[in-house]
Amino acid sequence: MLISNVISPTLQEEIQKNNRKAQKYSLMIDESTDVSSEKQKCVYIRYCGDNAENEVTAFLGLASVCETIGEALFNATKMLLEKNGIAVKDCIGFSSDGASNMIGENNSLWSRVKQESPHCIKMGCTYHSLALCIQKGFEKLPSSLGFMLLEIPKWFRKSSLKREIYKMLFETMNMGEERAGTPLPFMSLSATRWLVRGKVIYNILVN
């Protein structure tokens, strides 16, 4: 695995000025794949600055990894921290998405951070947790509703003729009413972004 040297001199000076070494901090991590199909891990730290009221959130750097198993992610993170004089044992908070290789209890990045910093607290991503709640709640609704939300946007998305015909119908049916004007776009569902379903439903109801 390789560690990208992307930390700026300004951040290095900020870390030194605030005595970042041996200071308690929280770690925020997310992973993604860049345009070259290389897996990247984005690492942020949050700590107190000159005084307890001065909270600093700093972009520490990008870690390029060949594997996304917990051990590889932890080694890349630890290398990036130690490169900047920061010890894993001083980490008191950890936040990431809900992927098992990130926050799993046994063989993840988080489980290895916990071994070196036993008092570290895990905080799951609020947005990922909320999306999972919506996904589970949606499973209680009739399957026909999901089919309708999927097929209506698909019906209009691939045909400009269908959209123009619907626009004419919309304007005719709502002439002189509050909803007069251009109809809202029929947004498509996302397999991973469950919160967009609210916008999909809203636009269909308004239209």
C-alpha positions, 0 to 999 in steps of 0.5 A: 500500500502507498501513502499519498503525501498530500498534507499541506505545509499549512496543516503541518504548521497548524499541528505543531502550533496547537501541540498536536502530539500526545493530544487527544483527538477524534478520527473521521474516515471514509473510503472511495474509488477515484477516476483511475479506479484506485481505492482512496481513504480520506482521513480527517482528525478533530481536536481542541486548538489553543483552548477547549472552545477552539475545535479544529477539524483538519484534513490529514491526507489521502491513503491509497490502498490496494486492499480494503480489508480491515488490516490493510485499512488500519495499517494505512491509517496508522502509517499516515498518523505516525507520519504526522507525529500522531499516535493511535493510542491518543484517539478517543473518537472514531467515525465512519460509514457502516461498512463491516471492514470499517466498523465491524466488531472483529476484523475491521479498522475500528476493532484494531483502533480499539485494541490500541486505544481501549477508551475510544468511542465509535460513532456511526455516520448519522446519514448512513444510519438514517438511510438504513432505518428508511430502508428497513421501514420501506420493506414494511410497505407493499411491494407495488409501491416500490414498483411504481416509484421505480417504473414512473421515472423510468417511463419518462426518463428515456423519452423526451416525447413522453415528457413533452406530452405530459407537460402539455397535459399538466398545463391543461389540467392545472390552468389557473391553479396554484400548480400551474407551470412546469411539472417537477422532474421525475427523479430516479431511485437510488440503490444506495441513497435511500433518502432520495425516495422522499423526493421521488415520492414528493415529485410524483404526488405533486405532479 
